Amino acid sequence: MKQVMIVAGGEPSLWPSLAAFSKQDVWIGVDRGSLFLVERGIALTLAVGDFDSLSADELAHVKHHAKEVITAQPEKDFTDTELAVFEALRRYPNHSITIIGASGGRWDHFLANLWLPLDWQNIELATKITLRDEQNSLQYFLPGEHRISKEGDKKYLAFICLTPVTGLSLYDAKYLLDKADCPYPKSYASNEFVGESTRFSFDSGIVAVIQSVDKQ
């Protein structure tokens, strides 16, 4: 499946390696993330944001290289990253979405990005989104049984109850769980793969699964 790469304004030193992503992917820059992409010679399909973090010269540079620019008002109901995701979902409904540059820096920005899909009317769209940085990847899951494959460099697993969750079972990770109910947001952290995949299920709520590795 082709994917949309959404690049927020987080520090590029925290990005995952871009070598893993295809030149055929769609690249959307969010505010300063647009400039980071242009500076790296990546073809920028769309730049989105109020661009309050850019100087006039930097913004002109982005506008010169981006195929399209959507300028938002600083006072708005949605974050710049959320606006970029809305555009990606509207324009590329059959693509997956990977967001980088969304962690590190200000915690309020990171938490806004983490909980970004939870108040959407169609929460199933959350399952199209993956957040990545140099150490972590995060995916959203809805009730049911799921199997995820281990990413090559990742060792650790965390199961994050973003909402109240019922019936959470972990079947073949290092630490197992049997039909646990979690009435409030909670992180079952520092679990580990024991093979090349792991299986889990739950009955209600929204769970994020993080694969991670220690910083080298």
C-alpha positions as CSV (number, residue, x, y, z in Angstrom):
1,M,0.0,0.0,0.0
2,K,1.3,3.5,-0.8
3,Q,1.6,5.9,2.0
4,V,1.3,9.5,2.9
5,M,4.3,10.8,4.9
6,I,3.2,13.7,7.1
7,V,6.2,15.6,8.6
8,A,5.5,17.7,11.6
9,G,7.9,20.3,13.0
10,G,9.7,18.1,15.5
11,E,13.5,18.0,15.5
12,P,14.8,16.0,12.5
13,S,17.5,14.4,14.6
14,L,14.6,12.4,16.1
15,W,13.2,11.2,12.8
16,P,13.4,7.6,11.7
17,S,15.7,6.9,8.8
18,L,14.1,8.2,5.6
19,A,15.9,5.5,3.6
20,A,13.1,3.1,4.5
21,F,10.5,5.2,2.7
22,S,9.7,5.2,-1.0
23,K,10.1,8.2,-3.4
24,Q,6.7,7.2,-4.6
25,D,5.2,8.2,-1.3
26,V,3.2,11.5,-0.9
27,W,5.1,14.0,1.3
28,I,3.1,16.6,3.3
29,G,4.9,19.1,5.4
30,V,3.3,20.7,8.5
31,D,4.5,24.2,9.3
32,R,8.3,23.9,9.9
33,G,8.3,20.3,8.8
34,S,7.7,21.7,5.3
35,L,11.0,23.6,5.4
36,F,12.8,20.5,6.8
37,L,11.7,18.5,3.8
38,V,12.6,21.2,1.3
39,E,16.1,21.5,2.9
40,R,16.6,17.8,2.3
41,G,15.6,17.9,-1.3
42,I,12.4,15.8,-0.9
43,A,9.6,16.6,-3.3
44,L,6.9,18.4,-1.2
45,T,3.4,17.6,-2.4
46,L,1.6,19.8,0.1
47,A,2.6,22.2,2.8
48,V,0.0,22.9,5.5
49,G,0.0,25.2,8.5
50,D,-0.2,28.7,9.9
51,F,3.6,28.9,9.4
52,D,4.1,31.0,12.4
53,S,7.4,29.2,13.1
54,L,8.9,30.3,9.7
55,S,10.4,33.6,8.7
56,A,9.2,35.4,5.7
57,D,12.2,34.2,3.6
58,E,11.8,30.6,4.9
59,L,8.1,30.6,4.0
60,A,8.9,32.0,0.5
61,H,11.4,29.2,0.1
62,V,8.7,26.6,1.0
63,K,6.1,28.1,-1.3
64,H,8.6,28.1,-4.2
65,H,9.2,24.3,-3.8
66,A,5.9,23.0,-2.7
67,K,3.4,21.9,-5.3
68,E,0.6,23.3,-3.1
69,V,0.3,25.3,0.1
70,I,-2.6,25.5,2.4
71,T,-2.3,28.4,4.9
72,A,-4.4,28.2,8.0
73,Q,-5.3,30.9,10.5
74,P,-3.3,30.9,13.8
75,E,-6.6,30.8,15.7
76,K,-8.4,27.6,14.7
77,D,-10.2,24.6,16.1
78,F,-7.6,22.0,14.9
79,T,-3.9,21.7,15.1
80,D,-1.8,22.1,11.9
81,T,-1.0,18.4,12.1
82,E,-4.6,17.5,12.3
83,L,-5.4,19.7,9.3
84,A,-2.7,17.8,7.4
85,V,-4.2,14.5,8.3
86,F,-7.6,15.6,7.2
87,E,-6.2,16.6,3.8
88,A,-4.4,13.3,3.5
89,L,-7.6,11.3,4.3
90,R,-9.6,13.3,1.8
91,R,-7.1,13.3,-1.0
92,Y,-5.6,9.8,-0.6
93,P,-8.3,7.6,1.0
94,N,-6.6,4.3,0.0
95,H,-3.1,5.3,1.4
96,S,-1.8,4.6,4.8
97,I,-0.5,7.6,6.8
98,T,2.8,7.8,8.6
99,I,3.5,10.8,10.8
100,I,7.1,11.8,11.8
101,G,8.4,14.8,13.6
102,A,5.5,14.5,16.0
103,S,7.5,13.7,19.1
104,G,10.2,15.5,21.0
105,G,10.0,19.1,21.9
106,R,6.9,20.5,23.5
107,W,4.8,17.9,25.4
108,D,1.5,19.6,24.6
109,H,2.2,19.1,20.9
110,F,3.2,15.4,21.4
111,L,0.0,14.7,23.5
112,A,-2.1,16.5,20.9
113,N,-0.6,14.3,18.2
114,L,-1.0,11.1,20.3
115,W,-4.7,11.7,21.0
116,L,-5.3,13.3,17.6
117,P,-7.8,10.7,16.2
118,L,-9.8,10.0,19.3
119,D,-12.5,12.6,18.9
120,W,-13.1,11.9,15.2
121,Q,-16.6,10.8,14.2
122,N,-15.2,7.9,12.2
123,I,-12.7,6.5,14.7
124,E,-11.8,3.7,12.3
125,L,-9.7,6.1,10.4
126,A,-7.2,6.0,13.3
127,T,-6.2,2.5,12.2
128,K,-4.6,4.0,9.0
129,I,-2.2,6.1,11.0
130,T,1.3,5.3,12.4
131,L,3.5,7.6,14.4
132,R,7.2,7.1,14.1
133,D,10.5,8.5,15.4
134,E,14.0,7.1,15.6
135,Q,13.2,4.8,18.6
136,N,9.4,4.2,18.4
137,S,6.5,3.3,16.2
138,L,2.9,3.6,17.4
139,Q,-0.3,2.2,15.8
140,Y,-3.9,2.5,16.9
141,F,-6.3,-0.5,17.2
142,L,-10.0,-1.0,17.7
143,P,-11.7,-3.9,19.4
144,G,-11.1,-7.4,18.1
145,E,-8.1,-9.8,17.7
146,H,-4.9,-8.5,16.2
147,R,-1.5,-9.8,15.2
148,I,1.4,-7.5,14.7
149,S,4.8,-8.2,13.2
150,K,8.0,-7.3,14.9
151,E,9.9,-4.4,13.2
152,G,13.5,-5.4,12.6
153,D,15.2,-3.2,15.2
154,K,12.5,-3.1,17.8
155,K,12.6,-5.1,21.1
156,Y,10.0,-3.7,23.4
157,L,6.2,-3.6,23.3
158,A,3.7,-1.4,25.1
159,F,0.0,-1.7,25.1
160,I,-1.5,1.8,25.8
161,C,-5.2,2.0,26.8
162,L,-6.1,5.4,25.5
163,T,-9.6,5.1,26.7
164,P,-11.3,2.7,29.2
165,V,-10.7,-0.8,27.8
166,T,-12.3,-4.1,28.6
167,G,-11.2,-7.7,28.0
168,L,-7.5,-7.0,27.1
169,S,-5.6,-10.2,26.5
170,L,-2.0,-10.6,25.5
171,Y,-1.3,-14.1,24.2
172,D,2.3,-14.6,23.2
173,A,4.4,-11.7,24.4
174,K,6.9,-12.1,27.2
175,Y,4.3,-10.9,29.8
176,L,0.7,-12.3,29.3
177,L,-2.6,-10.8,30.2
178,D,-6.0,-12.4,30.4
179,K,-9.2,-10.4,30.0
180,A,-8.0,-7.4,31.9
181,D,-10.4,-4.4,32.3
182,C,-8.8,-1.0,32.5
183,P,-11.3,1.7,33.6
184,Y,-8.9,4.6,32.9
185,P,-6.0,5.4,30.5
186,K,-3.1,3.2,31.3
187,S,0.2,1.9,29.8
188,Y,1.2,-1.7,30.0
189,A,4.8,-0.9,29.3
190,S,8.1,-2.7,28.9
191,N,6.7,-5.9,27.4
192,E,8.8,-7.7,24.8
193,F,8.4,-9.8,21.7
194,V,9.3,-13.5,22.1
195,G,9.0,-14.2,18.4
196,E,8.6,-12.4,15.1
197,S,5.0,-11.4,15.9
198,T,2.6,-11.1,18.8
199,R,-1.2,-11.5,19.2
200,F,-3.6,-9.6,21.4
201,S,-7.3,-8.9,21.7
202,F,-9.8,-6.6,23.5
203,D,-13.5,-6.1,23.7
204,S,-14.0,-2.4,23.9
205,G,-12.1,0.9,23.8
206,I,-9.0,2.1,21.9
207,V,-5.5,0.7,22.3
208,A,-2.3,2.0,20.9
209,V,0.6,-0.4,20.5
210,I,4.2,0.9,20.7
211,Q,7.2,-0.9,19.4
212,S,10.4,0.6,20.7
213,V,14.2,0.2,21.1
214,D,16.7,1.7,23.4
215,K,18.6,4.7,22.1
216,Q,21.9,3.8,20.6
